[in-house]
Amino acid sequence: MFLAYINGEKGRVEHIIDLLNRADSGAIKIFTSTISIAEVAFGRAEQTGKALDPSIEAQIDALWAVESPITLVDFHVLIAKDARDLARDAIPKGWSLKAYDAVHLATAGRLAVDELHTYDDKWAKYGQDVAVIIQEPVSSTPRLGL
């Protein structure tokens, strides 16, 4: 979700901006694991252009700044064990789960959030395991493309 925001992905960034604005006003809360700092390391333009852009790094850093509406959740032993259990429980089901994905799912489950937003459609099947609704970010006030 954060990469879609950084990359300005049409059809997605509008929803994310709305969620960030709603969080900034206190209407909702946005949480993410501190591992997001490592995951959101560069934008698409940097990756494809093979050159780093300080303005993109500043935009990324603004997501994690103290004044940001995003609350960072520390990665700790309980979340690590929950993530491990999710990855292990996936095996008998014929699923696979990357470590960072398992951490995000475990973080959401540990915090008992209302929703987990992602553009990864493979995560939805884990909703029951973490007792969280998993869906794409949606705006409460969608804009018409006129």
Number of C-alpha atoms within 10 A of each C-alpha: 18 18 17 18 19 19 17 16 13 10 10 18 20 20 21 22 14 17 22 20 14 17 17 16 11 11 10 12 16 19 16 21 20 16 16 17 14 9 11 16 14 20 22 14 14 16 11 8 10 9 10 13 13 11 9 18 16 10 14 20 14 14 21 17 12 10 10 15 22 18 18 19 16 12 16 11 9 12 22 16 14 19 24 17 13 22 18 14 15 15 11 8 8 7 13 15 20 9 14 15 16 23 26 22 27 26 26 26 23 15 13 13 16 13 17 23 18 16 15 12 10 12 17 18 12 19 17 11 14 20 16 20 17 24 16 17 19 14 16 10 10 10 9 5 5 3
